[in-house]
């Protein structure tokens, strides 16, 4: 029952913070693109984030280049930006198209920092 209460509390925090979960206990967090984001927004996020941080990890042949789609690349770039800016929830907003998650989105050899 305690786990259910904690989950409901975290859901409340997420909803009350505009969808961005704020963790005060030092829990590891990542920033990813919301699945509902349109292609133009994802492209703008990718371009902006990569103008601010090193996105070489997305280059062809690098661990995070596959799958080669906009959702994947934008999420990785947005997370690089978020991590480099101190992991503040506002650094994952991207005009309400980003969301902070507590489940590691890493896959295969692509490790989200």
Contact map, one row per residue, 1 for C-alpha under 8 A:
11111000000000000000000000000000000000000000000000000000000000000000000000000000000000000000000000000000000000000
11111100000000000000000000000000000000000000000000000000000000000000000000000000000000000000000000000000000000000
11111110000000000000000000000000000000000000000000000000000000000000000000000000000000000000000000000000000000000
11111111000000000000000000000000000000000000000000000000000000000000000000000000000000000000000000000000000000000
11111111100000000000000000000000000000000000000000000000000000000000000000000000000000000000000000000000000000000
01111111110000000000000000000000000000000000000000000000000000000000000000000000000000000000000000000000000000000
00111111111000000000000000000000000000000000000000000000000000000000000000000000000000000000000000000000000000000
00011111111100000000000000000000000000000000000000000000000000000000000000000000000000000000000000000000000000000
00001111111110000000000000000000000000000000000000000000000000000000000000000000000000000000000000000000000000000
00000111111111000000100000000000000000000000000000000000000000000000000000000000000000000000000000000000000000000
00000011111111100000000000000000000000000000000000000000000000000000000000000000000000000000000000000000000000000
00000001111111110000000000000000000000000000000000000000000000000000000000000000000000000000000000000000000000000
00000000111111111000110000000000000000000000000000000000000000000000000000000000000000000000000000000000000000000
00000000011111111111110000000000000000000000000000000000000000000000000000000000000000000000000000000000000000000
00000000001111111111100000000000000000000000000000000000000000000000000000000000000000000000000000000000000000000
00000000000111111110000000000000000000000000000000000000000000000000000000000000000000000000000000000000000000000
00000000000011111111110000000000000000000000000000000000000000000000000000000000000000000000000000000000000000000
00000000000001111111000000000000000000000000000000000000000000000000000000000000000000000000000000000000000000000
00000000000001111111100000000000000000000000000000000000000000000000000000000000000000000000000000110000000000000
00000000000001101111110000000000000000000000000000000000000000000000000000000000000000001001100000111000000000000
00000000010011101011111000000000000000000000000000000000000000000000000000000000000000001000000000111000000000000
00000000000011001001111100000000000000000000000000000000000000000000000000000000000000001000000000010000000000000
00000000000000000000111111101000000000000000000000000000000000000000000000000000000000000000000000000000000000000
00000000000000000000011111100000000000000000000000000000000000000000000000000000000000000000000000000000000000000
00000000000000000000001111100000000000000000000000000000000000000000000000000000000000000000000000000000000000000
00000000000000000000001111110000000000000000000000000000000000000000000000000000000000000000000000000000000000000
00000000000000000000001111111000000000000000000000000000000000000000000000000000000000000000000000000100000000000
00000000000000000000000001111100000000000000000000000000000000000000000000000000000000000000000000000100000000000
00000000000000000000001000111110000000000000000000000000000000000000000000000000000000100000000000011111000000000
00000000000000000000000000011111000000000000000000000000000000000000000000000010011000100000000000011111100000010
00000000000000000000000000001111100000000000000000000000000000000000000000100110010000000001000001111000000000000
00000000000000000000000000000111110000000000000000000000000000000000000001110110000000000001000001111000000000000
00000000000000000000000000000011111010000100000000000000000000000000001001100100000000000000000011100000000000000
00000000000000000000000000000001111110000000000000000000000000000000000000000000000000000000000011100000000000000
00000000000000000000000000000000111110000000000000000000000000000000001000000000000000000000000000000000000000000
00000000000000000000000000000000011111000000000000000000000000000000000000000000000000000000000010000000000000000
00000000000000000000000000000000111111101100000000000000000000000000000000000000000000000000000010000000000000000
00000000000000000000000000000000000111111100000000000000000000000000000000000000000000000000000000000000000000000
00000000000000000000000000000000000011111110000000000000000000000000011000000000000000000000000000000000000000000
00000000000000000000000000000000000001111111000000000000000000000000000000000000000000000000000000000000000000000
00000000000000000000000000000000000011111111100000000000000000000000000000000000000000000000000010000000000000000
00000000000000000000000000000000100011111111110000000000000000000000011001000000000000000000000000000000000000000
00000000000000000000000000000000000000111111111000000000000000000000010001000000000000000000000000000000000000000
00000000000000000000000000000000000000011111111100000000000000000000000000000000000000000000000000000000000000000
00000000000000000000000000000000000000001111111110000000000000000000000001001100000000000000010000000000000000000
00000000000000000000000000000000000000000111111111000000000000000000000011101100000000000000000000000000000000000
00000000000000000000000000000000000000000011111111100000000000000000000000000000000000000000000000000000000000000
00000000000000000000000000000000000000000001111111110000000000000000000000000000000000000000000000000000000000000
00000000000000000000000000000000000000000000111111111000000000000000000000001101100000000000000000000000000000000
00000000000000000000000000000000000000000000011111111110000000000000000000001000100000000000000000000000000000000
00000000000000000000000000000000000000000000001111111100000000000000000000000000000000000000000000000000000000000
00000000000000000000000000000000000000000000000111111100000000000000000000000000100000000000000000000000000000000
00000000000000000000000000000000000000000000000011111110000000000000000000001001100100000000000000000000000000000
00000000000000000000000000000000000000000000000001111111100000000000000000000001000000000000000000000000000000000
00000000000000000000000000000000000000000000000001001111111000000000000000001001000000000000000000000000000000000
00000000000000000000000000000000000000000000000000000111111001000000000000000000000000000000000000000000000000000
00000000000000000000000000000000000000000000000000000111111001111000000000000000000000000000000000000000000000000
00000000000000000000000000000000000000000000000000000011111101111000000010010000000000000000000000000000000000000
00000000000000000000000000000000000000000000000000000011111111011000000000000000000000000000000000000000000000000
00000000000000000000000000000000000000000000000000000000011111001000000000000000000000000000000000000000000000000
00000000000000000000000000000000000000000000000000000000001111101000000000000000000000000000000000000000000000000
00000000000000000000000000000000000000000000000000000001111111111000000000000000000000000000000000000000000000000
00000000000000000000000000000000000000000000000000000000110011111100000000000000000000000000000000000000000111000
00000000000000000000000000000000000000000000000000000000111001111110000010010000000000000000000000000000000011100
00000000000000000000000000000000000000000000000000000000111111111111000010000000000000000000000000000000000000000
00000000000000000000000000000000000000000000000000000000000000111111100000000000000000000000000000000000000000000
00000000000000000000000000000000000000000000000000000000000000011111100100000000000000000000000000000000000000000
00000000000000000000000000000000000000000000000000000000000000001111110110000000000000000000000000000000000000000
00000000000000000000000000000000000000000000000000000000000000000111111110000000000000000000000000000000000000000
00000000000000000000000000000000000000100110000000000000000000000001111111000000000000000000000000000000000000000
00000000000000000000000000000000101000100100000000000000000000000000111111100000000000000000000000000000000000000
00000000000000000000000000000000000000000000000000000000000000000011111111110000000000000000000000000000000000000
00000000000000000000000000000000000000000000010000000000010000011001111111111000000000000000000000000000000000000
00000000000000000000000000000001100000000110110000000000000000000000011111111100000000000000000000000000000000000
00000000000000000000000000000011100000000000010000000000000000000000001111111110000000000000000000000000000000000
00000000000000000000000000000001000000000000000000000000010000010000000111111111000000000000000000000000000000010
00000000000000000000000000000000000000000000110011001010000000000000000011111111100000000000000000000000000000000
00000000000000000000000000000011100000000000110010000000000000000000000001111111110000000001000001000000000000000
00000000000000000000000000000111000000000000000000000000000000000000000000111111111000000001000000000000000000011
00000000000000000000000000000000000000000000000010001110000000000000000000011111111100000000000000000000000000011
00000000000000000000000000000000000000000000000011011000000000000000000000001111111110000010000000000000000000000
00000000000000000000000000000110000000000000000000000000000000000000000000000111111111110011000000000000000000000
00000000000000000000000000000100000000000000000000000000000000000000000000000011111111100000000000000000000000001
00000000000000000000000000000000000000000000000000001000000000000000000000000001111111100000000000000000000000000
00000000000000000000000000000000000000000000000000000000000000000000000000000000111111110010000000000000000000000
00000000000000000000000000000000000000000000000000000000000000000000000000000000011111110000000000000000000000000
00000000000000000000000000001100000000000000000000000000000000000000000000000000011111111011000000000000000000000
00000000000000000000000000000000000000000000000000000000000000000000000000000000010011111111000000000000000000000
00000000000000000001110000000000000000000000000000000000000000000000000000000000000000111111100000010000000000000
00000000000000000000000000000000000000000000000000000000000000000000000000000000000000011111100000000000000000000
00000000000000000000000000000000000000000000000000000000000000000000000000000000110010111111110000000000000000000
00000000000000000001000000000011000000000000000000000000000000000000000000000110010000111111110001110000000000000
00000000000000000001000000000000000000000000000000000000000000000000000000000000000000001111111111100000000000000
00000000000000000000000000000000000000000000100000000000000000000000000000000000000000000011111111000000000000000
00000000000000000000000000000000000000000000000000000000000000000000000000000000000000000000111111000000000000000
00000000000000000000000000000000000000000000000000000000000000000000000000000000000000000000111111100000000000000
00000000000000000000000000000000110110001000000000000000000000000000000000000000000000000000111111100000000000000
00000000000000000000000000000011110000000000000000000000000000000000000000000100000000000001111111110000000000000
00000000000000000011100000000011110000000000000000000000000000000000000000000000000000000001100111111000000000000
00000000000000000011110000001111000000000000000000000000000000000000000000000000000000001001000001111100000000000
00000000000000000001100000001111000000000000000000000000000000000000000000000000000000000000000000111111000000000
00000000000000000000000000111100000000000000000000000000000000000000000000000000000000000000000000011111000000000
00000000000000000000000000001100000000000000000000000000000000000000000000000000000000000000000000001111100000000
00000000000000000000000000001100000000000000000000000000000000000000000000000000000000000000000000001111110000010
00000000000000000000000000000100000000000000000000000000000000000000000000000000000000000000000000000011111000010
00000000000000000000000000000000000000000000000000000000000000000000000000000000000000000000000000000001111111110
00000000000000000000000000000000000000000000000000000000000000000000000000000000000000000000000000000000111111100
00000000000000000000000000000000000000000000000000000000000000100000000000000000000000000000000000000000011111100
00000000000000000000000000000000000000000000000000000000000000110000000000000000000000000000000000000000011111100
00000000000000000000000000000000000000000000000000000000000000110000000000000000000000000000000000000000011111110
00000000000000000000000000000000000000000000000000000000000000010000000000000000000000000000000000000000011111111
00000000000000000000000000000100000000000000000000000000000000000000000000010011000000000000000000000001110001111
00000000000000000000000000000000000000000000000000000000000000000000000000000011001000000000000000000000000000111
